[in-house]
Amino acid sequence: MADLHIVREHALGLAKARKIAFKWAEQVEADFSMTCSYTEGKTSDEVEFSRSGVNGQLRVTKDQFELRAQLGFLVGAFKHRIEAEIVKNLDALLAPKAHAPARNATGTGSTKNKTA
């Protein structure tokens, strides 16, 4: 049996982290046919996930995501590939969103001061 342990630090606070964890759970349910259950707590939340050959937990706190999973014998052969996919998905959800360029009073995209 192979084990996965992935930790990601963040500065989102629990409310925002909770939204990301819920979105992550929806993704793994849709993309990997996982069964997920979400439990909210005062200081942390936990997502339990499973499917044939895989079971684990994603613990979410105000400053950290910690994923632990156990992979069965057959699935364990793909540990590195599975780990890379989980990391990619989690990092994409945690990545700061790009903002559109600020518009000045004239409605143009430039923020430089204009002189007469």
A tleap script that builds the chain and sets N, CA, C and O, in Angstrom:
source leaprc.protein.ff14SB
mol = sequence {
  NMET ALA ASP LEU HIE ILE VAL ARG GLU HIE
  ALA LEU GLY LEU ALA LYS ALA ARG LYS ILE
  ALA PHE LYS TRP ALA GLU GLN VAL GLU ALA
  ASP PHE SER MET THR CYS SER TYR THR GLU
  GLY LYS THR SER ASP GLU VAL GLU PHE SER
  ARG SER GLY VAL ASN GLY GLN LEU ARG VAL
  THR LYS ASP GLN PHE GLU LEU ARG ALA GLN
  LEU GLY PHE LEU VAL GLY ALA PHE LYS HIE
  ARG ILE GLU ALA GLU ILE VAL LYS ASN LEU
  ASP ALA LEU LEU ALA PRO LYS ALA HIE ALA
  PRO ALA ARG ASN ALA THR GLY THR GLY SER
  THR LYS ASN LYS THR CALA
}
set mol.1.N position { 0.845 -1.174 0.000 }
set mol.1.CA position { 0.000 0.000 0.000 }
set mol.1.C position { 0.896 1.244 0.000 }
set mol.1.O position { 1.897 1.290 0.716 }
set mol.2.N position { 0.536 2.251 -0.803 }
set mol.2.CA position { 1.303 3.499 -0.887 }
set mol.2.C position { 0.547 4.614 -0.178 }
set mol.2.O position { -0.683 4.663 -0.209 }
set mol.3.N position { 1.289 5.497 0.453 }
set mol.3.CA position { 0.694 6.626 1.157 }
set mol.3.C position { 1.070 7.931 0.482 }
set mol.3.O position { 2.183 8.082 -0.024 }
set mol.4.N position { 0.140 8.873 0.476 }
set mol.4.CA position { 0.396 10.232 -0.001 }
set mol.4.C position { 0.251 11.178 1.170 }
set mol.4.O position { -0.630 11.003 2.012 }
set mol.5.N position { 1.107 12.176 1.230 }
set mol.5.CA position { 1.000 13.231 2.229 }
set mol.5.C position { 1.406 14.532 1.554 }
set mol.5.O position { 2.564 14.714 1.177 }
set mol.6.N position { 0.443 15.433 1.405 }
set mol.6.CA position { 0.670 16.705 0.732 }
set mol.6.C position { 0.226 17.823 1.659 }
set mol.6.O position { -0.879 17.783 2.201 }
set mol.7.N position { 1.083 18.820 1.845 }
set mol.7.CA position { 0.764 19.964 2.697 }
set mol.7.C position { 0.956 21.240 1.890 }
set mol.7.O position { 1.962 21.404 1.199 }
set mol.8.N position { -0.010 22.138 1.983 }
set mol.8.CA position { 0.080 23.448 1.340 }
set mol.8.C position { -0.298 24.509 2.357 }
set mol.8.O position { -1.382 24.476 2.939 }
set mol.9.N position { 0.612 25.449 2.560 }
set mol.9.CA position { 0.354 26.586 3.447 }
set mol.9.C position { -0.395 27.651 2.649 }
set mol.9.O position { -0.245 27.738 1.431 }
set mol.10.N position { -1.198 28.455 3.334 }
set mol.10.CA position { -1.912 29.556 2.687 }
set mol.10.C position { -2.204 30.631 3.723 }
set mol.10.O position { -2.002 30.422 4.919 }
set mol.11.N position { -2.675 31.769 3.264 }
set mol.11.CA position { -3.022 32.880 4.162 }
set mol.11.C position { -4.462 33.325 3.904 }
set mol.11.O position { -4.770 34.514 3.980 }
set mol.12.N position { -5.335 32.377 3.601 }
set mol.12.CA position { -6.698 32.692 3.210 }
set mol.12.C position { -7.671 32.850 4.368 }
set mol.12.O position { -8.703 33.507 4.226 }
set mol.13.N position { -7.359 32.266 5.493 }
set mol.13.CA position { -8.340 32.200 6.569 }
set mol.13.C position { -9.258 31.012 6.311 }
set mol.13.O position { -9.293 30.472 5.206 }
set mol.14.N position { -10.000 30.611 7.338 }
set mol.14.CA position { -10.811 29.406 7.227 }
set mol.14.C position { -11.983 29.567 6.263 }
set mol.14.O position { -12.289 28.636 5.519 }
set mol.15.N position { -12.636 30.707 6.255 }
set mol.15.CA position { -13.816 30.878 5.393 }
set mol.15.C position { -13.469 30.700 3.910 }
set mol.15.O position { -14.166 29.976 3.200 }
set mol.16.N position { -12.409 31.347 3.439 }
set mol.16.CA position { -12.008 31.222 2.032 }
set mol.16.C position { -11.435 29.841 1.744 }
set mol.16.O position { -11.687 29.267 0.685 }
set mol.17.N position { -10.664 29.310 2.687 }
set mol.17.CA position { -10.095 27.975 2.509 }
set mol.17.C position { -11.207 26.937 2.418 }
set mol.17.O position { -11.102 25.976 1.656 }
set mol.18.N position { -12.258 27.128 3.184 }
set mol.18.CA position { -13.409 26.221 3.162 }
set mol.18.C position { -14.032 26.177 1.763 }
set mol.18.O position { -14.383 25.106 1.268 }
set mol.19.N position { -14.166 27.336 1.139 }
set mol.19.CA position { -14.738 27.396 -0.214 }
set mol.19.C position { -13.863 26.633 -1.212 }
set mol.19.O position { -14.372 25.914 -2.072 }
set mol.20.N position { -12.560 26.793 -1.091 }
set mol.20.CA position { -11.637 26.093 -1.983 }
set mol.20.C position { -11.695 24.592 -1.746 }
set mol.20.O position { -11.686 23.812 -2.698 }
set mol.21.N position { -11.754 24.182 -0.486 }
set mol.21.CA position { -11.821 22.748 -0.173 }
set mol.21.C position { -13.108 22.140 -0.720 }
set mol.21.O position { -13.105 21.017 -1.223 }
set mol.22.N position { -14.194 22.878 -0.620 }
set mol.22.CA position { -15.459 22.375 -1.145 }
set mol.22.C position { -15.388 22.240 -2.664 }
set mol.22.O position { -15.883 21.266 -3.232 }
set mol.23.N position { -14.768 23.223 -3.317 }
set mol.23.CA position { -14.592 23.165 -4.774 }
set mol.23.C position { -13.700 21.980 -5.146 }
set mol.23.O position { -13.972 21.284 -6.125 }
set mol.24.N position { -12.630 21.747 -4.365 }
set mol.24.CA position { -11.747 20.614 -4.608 }
set mol.24.C position { -12.528 19.305 -4.515 }
set mol.24.O position { -12.365 18.419 -5.355 }
set mol.25.N position { -13.375 19.185 -3.495 }
set mol.25.CA position { -14.174 17.972 -3.316 }
set mol.25.C position { -15.097 17.755 -4.521 }
set mol.25.O position { -15.248 16.629 -4.995 }
set mol.26.N position { -15.701 18.818 -5.006 }
set mol.26.CA position { -16.566 18.700 -6.189 }
set mol.26.C position { -15.765 18.223 -7.406 }
set mol.26.O position { -16.238 17.396 -8.185 }
set mol.27.N position { -14.550 18.753 -7.557 }
set mol.27.CA position { -13.700 18.352 -8.686 }
set mol.27.C position { -13.331 16.876 -8.633 }
set mol.27.O position { -13.430 16.179 -9.643 }
set mol.28.N position { -12.906 16.391 -7.471 }
set mol.28.CA position { -12.491 14.984 -7.406 }
set mol.28.C position { -13.680 14.049 -7.533 }
set mol.28.O position { -13.538 12.931 -8.028 }
set mol.29.N position { -14.854 14.493 -7.090 }
set mol.29.CA position { -16.050 13.679 -7.305 }
set mol.29.C position { -16.331 13.546 -8.799 }
set mol.29.O position { -16.606 12.452 -9.290 }
set mol.30.N position { -16.259 14.666 -9.517 }
set mol.30.CA position { -16.556 14.666 -10.953 }
set mol.30.C position { -15.447 14.021 -11.778 }
set mol.30.O position { -15.724 13.209 -12.661 }
set mol.31.N position { -14.202 14.374 -11.501 }
set mol.31.CA position { -13.086 13.930 -12.338 }
set mol.31.C position { -12.591 12.518 -12.033 }
set mol.31.O position { -12.101 11.829 -12.928 }
set mol.32.N position { -12.714 12.080 -10.783 }
set mol.32.CA position { -12.125 10.805 -10.389 }
set mol.32.C position { -13.128 9.841 -9.751 }
set mol.32.O position { -12.737 8.834 -9.161 }
set mol.33.N position { -14.407 10.150 -9.869 }
set mol.33.CA position { -15.473 9.291 -9.321 }
set mol.33.C position { -15.277 8.994 -7.838 }
set mol.33.O position { -15.556 7.889 -7.373 }
set mol.34.N position { -14.795 9.994 -7.100 }
set mol.34.CA position { -14.619 9.841 -5.658 }
set mol.34.C position { -15.958 10.079 -4.968 }
set mol.34.O position { -16.813 10.806 -5.474 }
set mol.35.N position { -16.121 9.467 -3.829 }
set mol.35.CA position { -17.226 9.777 -2.939 }
set mol.35.C position { -16.636 10.645 -1.832 }
set mol.35.O position { -15.670 10.254 -1.177 }
set mol.36.N position { -17.221 11.822 -1.628 }
set mol.36.CA position { -16.690 12.754 -0.629 }
set mol.36.C position { -17.749 13.102 0.407 }
set mol.36.O position { -18.939 13.190 0.102 }
set mol.37.N position { -17.293 13.296 1.625 }
set mol.37.CA position { -18.152 13.847 2.672 }
set mol.37.C position { -17.396 14.994 3.314 }
set mol.37.O position { -16.197 14.893 3.572 }
set mol.38.N position { -18.103 16.087 3.571 }
set mol.38.CA position { -17.481 17.310 4.076 }
set mol.38.C position { -18.001 17.569 5.477 }
set mol.38.O position { -19.211 17.594 5.704 }
set mol.39.N position { -17.084 17.763 6.415 }
set mol.39.CA position { -17.456 18.056 7.795 }
set mol.39.C position { -16.827 19.382 8.206 }
set mol.39.O position { -15.605 19.523 8.215 }
set mol.40.N position { -17.677 20.357 8.548 }
set mol.40.CA position { -17.183 21.661 8.999 }
set mol.40.C position { -16.978 21.641 10.506 }
set mol.40.O position { -17.763 21.049 11.247 }
set mol.41.N position { -15.909 22.298 10.947 }
set mol.41.CA position { -15.632 22.430 12.364 }
set mol.41.C position { -15.353 23.882 12.717 }
set mol.41.O position { -15.344 24.744 11.838 }
set mol.42.N position { -15.129 24.157 13.982 }
set mol.42.CA position { -14.842 25.526 14.416 }
set mol.42.C position { -13.494 26.019 13.916 }
set mol.42.O position { -13.382 27.148 13.438 }
set mol.43.N position { -12.476 25.184 14.022 }
set mol.43.CA position { -11.120 25.605 13.649 }
set mol.43.C position { -10.563 24.866 12.441 }
set mol.43.O position { -9.515 25.236 11.913 }
set mol.44.N position { -11.262 23.818 12.000 }
set mol.44.CA position { -10.814 23.085 10.818 }
set mol.44.C position { -11.987 22.328 10.212 }
set mol.44.O position { -12.980 22.046 10.883 }
set mol.45.N position { -11.851 22.010 8.943 }
set mol.45.CA position { -12.824 21.194 8.223 }
set mol.45.C position { -12.105 19.947 7.737 }
set mol.45.O position { -10.878 19.912 7.651 }
set mol.46.N position { -12.892 18.922 7.419 }
set mol.46.CA position { -12.291 17.711 6.889 }
set mol.46.C position { -13.140 17.165 5.746 }
set mol.46.O position { -14.361 17.044 5.849 }
set mol.47.N position { -12.458 16.841 4.664 }
set mol.47.CA position { -13.086 16.173 3.527 }
set mol.47.C position { -12.599 14.735 3.530 }
set mol.47.O position { -11.403 14.481 3.387 }
set mol.48.N position { -13.514 13.799 3.692 }
set mol.48.CA position { -13.185 12.379 3.585 }
set mol.48.C position { -13.495 11.993 2.145 }
set mol.48.O position { -14.564 12.327 1.634 }
set mol.49.N position { -12.574 11.292 1.483 }
set mol.49.CA position { -12.803 10.881 0.107 }
set mol.49.C position { -12.403 9.426 -0.078 }
set mol.49.O position { -11.495 8.921 0.581 }
set mol.50.N position { -13.110 8.763 -0.999 }
set mol.50.CA position { -12.787 7.359 -1.256 }
set mol.50.C position { -13.351 6.916 -2.596 }
set mol.50.O position { -14.267 7.520 -3.153 }
set mol.51.N position { -12.776 5.859 -3.074 }
set mol.51.CA position { -13.236 5.089 -4.238 }
set mol.51.C position { -12.456 3.794 -4.183 }
set mol.51.O position { -11.598 3.632 -3.315 }
set mol.52.N position { -12.721 2.899 -5.055 }
set mol.52.CA position { -12.026 1.624 -5.048 }
set mol.52.C position { -10.516 1.842 -5.144 }
set mol.52.O position { -10.026 2.418 -6.115 }
set mol.53.N position { -9.789 1.382 -4.138 }
set mol.53.CA position { -8.332 1.484 -4.142 }
set mol.53.C position { -7.768 2.764 -3.570 }
set mol.53.O position { -6.548 2.914 -3.499 }
set mol.54.N position { -8.626 3.704 -3.155 }
set mol.54.CA position { -8.147 4.991 -2.626 }
set mol.54.C position { -9.058 5.434 -1.484 }
set mol.54.O position { -10.282 5.366 -1.593 }
set mol.55.N position { -8.454 5.886 -0.398 }
set mol.55.CA position { -9.226 6.579 0.630 }
set mol.55.C position { -8.311 7.557 1.335 }
set mol.55.O position { -7.107 7.330 1.455 }
set mol.56.N position { -8.903 8.659 1.805 }
set mol.56.CA position { -8.079 9.654 2.467 }
set mol.56.C position { -8.879 10.796 3.034 }
set mol.56.O position { -10.110 10.791 3.035 }
set mol.57.N position { -8.140 11.779 3.519 }
set mol.57.CA position { -8.722 12.951 4.150 }
set mol.57.C position { -7.975 14.205 3.703 }
set mol.57.O position { -6.757 14.196 3.524 }
set mol.58.N position { -8.729 15.266 3.532 }
set mol.58.CA position { -8.149 16.590 3.319 }
set mol.58.C position { -8.572 17.421 4.515 }
set mol.58.O position { -9.759 17.686 4.707 }
set mol.59.N position { -7.593 17.834 5.327 }
set mol.59.CA position { -7.863 18.661 6.507 }
set mol.59.C position { -7.548 20.101 6.138 }
set mol.59.O position { -6.485 20.402 5.595 }
set mol.60.N position { -8.494 20.988 6.444 }
set mol.60.CA position { -8.383 22.395 6.077 }
set mol.60.C position { -8.417 23.245 7.339 }
set mol.60.O position { -9.330 23.126 8.157 }
set mol.61.N position { -7.407 24.107 7.487 }
set mol.61.CA position { -7.390 25.052 8.598 }
set mol.61.C position { -7.259 26.461 8.032 }
set mol.61.O position { -7.204 26.643 6.816 }
set mol.62.N position { -7.212 27.440 8.900 }
set mol.62.CA position { -7.125 28.834 8.457 }
set mol.62.C position { -5.838 29.128 7.697 }
set mol.62.O position { -5.755 30.135 6.994 }
set mol.63.N position { -4.821 28.254 7.829 }
set mol.63.CA position { -3.547 28.526 7.176 }
set mol.63.C position { -2.889 27.316 6.500 }
set mol.63.O position { -1.729 27.386 6.095 }
set mol.64.N position { -3.641 26.192 6.378 }
set mol.64.CA position { -3.008 25.004 5.806 }
set mol.64.C position { -4.040 24.029 5.229 }
set mol.64.O position { -5.146 23.875 5.748 }
set mol.65.N position { -3.630 23.376 4.133 }
set mol.65.CA position { -4.336 22.227 3.587 }
set mol.65.C position { -3.413 21.033 3.801 }
set mol.65.O position { -2.233 21.089 3.455 }
set mol.66.N position { -3.937 19.968 4.362 }
set mol.66.CA position { -3.139 18.764 4.561 }
set mol.66.C position { -3.924 17.564 4.042 }
set mol.66.O position { -4.995 17.237 4.553 }
set mol.67.N position { -3.377 16.922 3.027 }
set mol.67.CA position { -4.022 15.771 2.417 }
set mol.67.C position { -3.231 14.520 2.759 }
set mol.67.O position { -2.010 14.474 2.609 }
set mol.68.N position { -3.944 13.520 3.216 }
set mol.68.CA position { -3.362 12.202 3.468 }
set mol.68.C position { -4.235 11.182 2.756 }
set mol.68.O position { -5.458 11.201 2.890 }
set mol.69.N position { -3.612 10.301 2.007 }
set mol.69.CA position { -4.365 9.282 1.284 }
set mol.69.C position { -3.615 7.966 1.299 }
set mol.69.O position { -2.384 7.931 1.328 }
set mol.70.N position { -4.375 6.889 1.278 }
set mol.70.CA position { -3.816 5.557 1.191 }
set mol.70.C position { -4.263 4.980 -0.158 }
set mol.70.O position { -5.447 4.987 -0.496 }
set mol.71.N position { -3.302 4.493 -0.899 }
set mol.71.CA position { -3.574 3.917 -2.208 }
set mol.71.C position { -3.411 2.406 -2.119 }
set mol.71.O position { -2.416 1.910 -1.591 }
set mol.72.N position { -4.378 1.690 -2.632 }
set mol.72.CA position { -4.309 0.236 -2.650 }
set mol.72.C position { -3.192 -0.251 -3.557 }
set mol.72.O position { -2.536 0.538 -4.237 }
set mol.73.N position { -2.986 -1.543 -3.558 }
set mol.73.CA position { -1.875 -2.150 -4.291 }
set mol.73.C position { -1.865 -1.762 -5.771 }
set mol.73.O position { -0.842 -1.302 -6.276 }
set mol.74.N position { -2.975 -1.939 -6.465 }
set mol.74.CA position { -3.013 -1.656 -7.903 }
set mol.74.C position { -2.890 -0.166 -8.192 }
set mol.74.O position { -2.156 0.233 -9.095 }
set mol.75.N position { -3.596 0.647 -7.438 }
set mol.75.CA position { -3.555 2.099 -7.636 }
set mol.75.C position { -2.199 2.654 -7.213 }
set mol.75.O position { -1.730 3.641 -7.780 }
set mol.76.N position { -1.572 2.035 -6.234 }
set mol.76.CA position { -0.271 2.478 -5.741 }
set mol.76.C position { 0.800 2.516 -6.818 }
set mol.76.O position { 1.770 3.266 -6.705 }
set mol.77.N position { 0.633 1.719 -7.853 }
set mol.77.CA position { 1.602 1.720 -8.962 }
set mol.77.C position { 1.610 3.074 -9.684 }
set mol.77.O position { 2.577 3.415 -10.366 }
set mol.78.N position { 0.532 3.835 -9.528 }
set mol.78.CA position { 0.419 5.144 -10.177 }
set mol.78.C position { 0.575 6.290 -9.178 }
set mol.78.O position { 0.113 7.403 -9.431 }
set mol.79.N position { 1.220 6.022 -8.052 }
set mol.79.CA position { 1.338 7.006 -6.970 }
set mol.79.C position { 1.871 8.353 -7.458 }
set mol.79.O position { 1.276 9.388 -7.159 }
set mol.80.N position { 2.955 8.362 -8.186 }
set mol.80.CA position { 3.578 9.625 -8.598 }
set mol.80.C position { 2.677 10.413 -9.541 }
set mol.80.O position { 2.603 11.639 -9.460 }
set mol.81.N position { 2.011 9.719 -10.412 }
set mol.81.CA position { 1.090 10.379 -11.341 }
set mol.81.C position { -0.116 10.957 -10.592 }
set mol.81.O position { -0.539 12.080 -10.866 }
set mol.82.N position { -0.667 10.188 -9.649 }
set mol.82.CA position { -1.806 10.639 -8.846 }
set mol.82.C position { -1.403 11.825 -7.996 }
set mol.82.O position { -2.132 12.813 -7.910 }
set mol.83.N position { -0.238 11.727 -7.365 }
set mol.83.CA position { 0.247 12.822 -6.525 }
set mol.83.C position { 0.441 14.099 -7.346 }
set mol.83.O position { 0.081 15.186 -6.894 }
set mol.84.N position { 0.998 13.975 -8.528 }
set mol.84.CA position { 1.207 15.138 -9.390 }
set mol.84.C position { -0.116 15.783 -9.779 }
set mol.84.O position { -0.218 17.009 -9.823 }
set mol.85.N position { -1.115 14.981 -10.057 }
set mol.85.CA position { -2.439 15.508 -10.434 }
set mol.85.C position { -3.104 16.209 -9.257 }
set mol.85.O position { -3.702 17.270 -9.430 }
set mol.86.N position { -3.009 15.637 -8.073 }
set mol.86.CA position { -3.586 16.263 -6.879 }
set mol.86.C position { -2.897 17.590 -6.604 }
set mol.86.O position { -3.560 18.593 -6.338 }
set mol.87.N position { -1.572 17.602 -6.665 }
set mol.87.CA position { -0.808 18.831 -6.427 }
set mol.87.C position { -1.196 19.901 -7.438 }
set mol.87.O position { -1.409 21.057 -7.074 }
set mol.88.N position { -1.287 19.516 -8.710 }
set mol.88.CA position { -1.651 20.464 -9.764 }
set mol.88.C position { -3.033 21.063 -9.502 }
set mol.88.O position { -3.208 22.279 -9.590 }
set mol.89.N position { -4.007 20.223 -9.184 }
set mol.89.CA position { -5.366 20.702 -8.936 }
set mol.89.C position { -5.445 21.593 -7.701 }
set mol.89.O position { -6.091 22.641 -7.728 }
set mol.90.N position { -4.798 21.183 -6.635 }
set mol.90.CA position { -4.837 21.964 -5.405 }
set mol.90.C position { -4.109 23.298 -5.581 }
set mol.90.O position { -4.601 24.334 -5.134 }
set mol.91.N position { -2.945 23.279 -6.226 }
set mol.91.CA position { -2.199 24.515 -6.459 }
set mol.91.C position { -2.979 25.469 -7.362 }
set mol.91.O position { -2.932 26.683 -7.165 }
set mol.92.N position { -3.693 24.932 -8.349 }
set mol.92.CA position { -4.496 25.785 -9.231 }
set mol.92.C position { -5.618 26.462 -8.446 }
set mol.92.O position { -5.927 27.630 -8.686 }
set mol.93.N position { -6.221 25.745 -7.522 }
set mol.93.CA position { -7.281 26.341 -6.702 }
set mol.93.C position { -6.732 27.380 -5.733 }
set mol.93.O position { -7.412 28.357 -5.420 }
set mol.94.N position { -5.511 27.177 -5.260 }
set mol.94.CA position { -4.905 28.110 -4.300 }
set mol.94.C position { -4.211 29.295 -4.963 }
set mol.94.O position { -3.907 30.280 -4.291 }
set mol.95.N position { -3.957 29.221 -6.262 }
set mol.95.CA position { -3.240 30.296 -6.963 }
set mol.95.C position { -4.056 31.584 -6.924 }
set mol.95.O position { -5.274 31.561 -7.103 }
set mol.96.N position { -3.373 32.715 -6.686 }
set mol.96.CA position { -4.101 33.982 -6.711 }
set mol.96.C position { -4.640 34.232 -8.109 }
set mol.96.O position { -3.979 33.955 -9.110 }
set mol.97.N position { -5.851 34.760 -8.156 }
set mol.97.CA position { -6.482 35.045 -9.437 }
set mol.97.C position { -5.902 36.324 -10.017 }
set mol.97.O position { -5.683 37.295 -9.293 }
set mol.98.N position { -5.652 36.326 -11.329 }
set mol.98.CA position { -5.133 37.513 -12.009 }
set mol.98.C position { -6.237 38.563 -12.067 }
set mol.98.O position { -7.401 38.241 -12.304 }
set mol.99.N position { -5.864 39.802 -11.852 }
set mol.99.CA position { -6.819 40.908 -11.895 }
set mol.99.C position { -6.713 41.607 -13.236 }
set mol.99.O position { -5.641 41.678 -13.837 }
set mol.100.N position { -7.847 42.123 -13.694 }
set mol.100.CA position { -7.863 42.898 -14.928 }
set mol.100.C position { -7.143 44.213 -14.670 }
set mol.100.O position { -7.137 44.691 -13.536 }
set mol.101.N position { -6.525 44.823 -15.708 }
set mol.101.CA position { -5.831 46.091 -15.512 }
set mol.101.C position { -6.797 47.160 -15.003 }
set mol.101.O position { -7.956 47.218 -15.414 }
set mol.102.N position { -6.304 47.990 -14.115 }
set mol.102.CA position { -7.132 49.059 -13.557 }
set mol.102.C position { -7.424 50.086 -14.638 }
set mol.102.O position { -6.586 50.353 -15.499 }
set mol.103.N position { -8.595 50.646 -14.585 }
set mol.103.CA position { -8.980 51.684 -15.552 }
set mol.103.C position { -8.978 53.025 -14.847 }
set mol.103.O position { -9.413 53.140 -13.701 }
set mol.104.N position { -8.478 54.053 -15.553 }
set mol.104.CA position { -8.495 55.382 -14.959 }
set mol.104.C position { -9.809 56.065 -15.299 }
set mol.104.O position { -10.688 55.454 -15.906 }
set mol.105.N position { -9.947 57.312 -14.916 }
set mol.105.CA position { -11.200 58.047 -15.087 }
set mol.105.C position { -11.597 58.203 -16.551 }
set mol.105.O position { -12.782 58.377 -16.835 }
set mol.106.N position { -10.657 58.147 -17.487 }
set mol.106.CA position { -10.990 58.313 -18.901 }
set mol.106.C position { -11.458 57.005 -19.519 }
set mol.106.O position { -11.893 56.988 -20.670 }
set mol.107.N position { -11.375 55.901 -18.768 }
set mol.107.CA position { -11.842 54.623 -19.274 }
set mol.107.C position { -10.783 53.839 -20.021 }
set mol.107.O position { -11.076 52.761 -20.538 }
set mol.108.N position { -9.557 54.346 -20.096 }
set mol.108.CA position { -8.496 53.595 -20.776 }
set mol.108.C position { -7.833 52.679 -19.772 }
set mol.108.O position { -7.987 52.843 -18.562 }
set mol.109.N position { -7.100 51.723 -20.280 }
set mol.109.CA position { -6.442 50.747 -19.408 }
set mol.109.C position { -5.202 51.290 -18.743 }
set mol.109.O position { -4.694 50.662 -17.814 }
set mol.110.N position { -4.683 52.438 -19.179 }
set mol.110.CA position { -3.456 52.965 -18.624 }
set mol.110.C position { -3.728 53.676 -17.307 }
set mol.110.O position { -4.747 54.350 -17.155 }
set mol.111.N position { -2.821 53.526 -16.363 }
set mol.111.CA position { -2.955 54.212 -15.082 }
set mol.111.C position { -1.980 55.355 -14.964 }
set mol.111.O position { -1.859 55.951 -13.894 }
set mol.112.N position { -1.270 55.683 -16.053 }
set mol.112.CA position { -0.301 56.797 -16.025 }
set mol.112.C position { -1.056 58.112 -15.982 }
set mol.112.O position { -2.157 58.231 -16.520 }
set mol.113.N position { -0.452 59.094 -15.338 }
set mol.113.CA position { -1.054 60.426 -15.293 }
set mol.113.C position { -0.915 61.096 -16.661 }
set mol.113.O position { 0.135 61.022 -17.300 }
set mol.114.N position { -1.984 61.746 -17.092 }
set mol.114.CA position { -1.937 62.465 -18.361 }
set mol.114.C position { -1.809 63.945 -18.065 }
set mol.114.O position { -2.466 64.470 -17.166 }
set mol.115.N position { -0.961 64.613 -18.824 }
set mol.115.CA position { -0.803 66.055 -18.672 }
set mol.115.C position { -1.347 66.750 -19.898 }
set mol.115.O position { -1.367 66.182 -20.990 }
set mol.116.N position { -1.792 67.995 -19.715 }
set mol.116.CA position { -2.383 68.741 -20.826 }
set mol.116.C position { -1.328 69.376 -21.689 }
set mol.116.O position { -1.653 70.042 -22.672 }
savepdb mol mol.pdb
quit
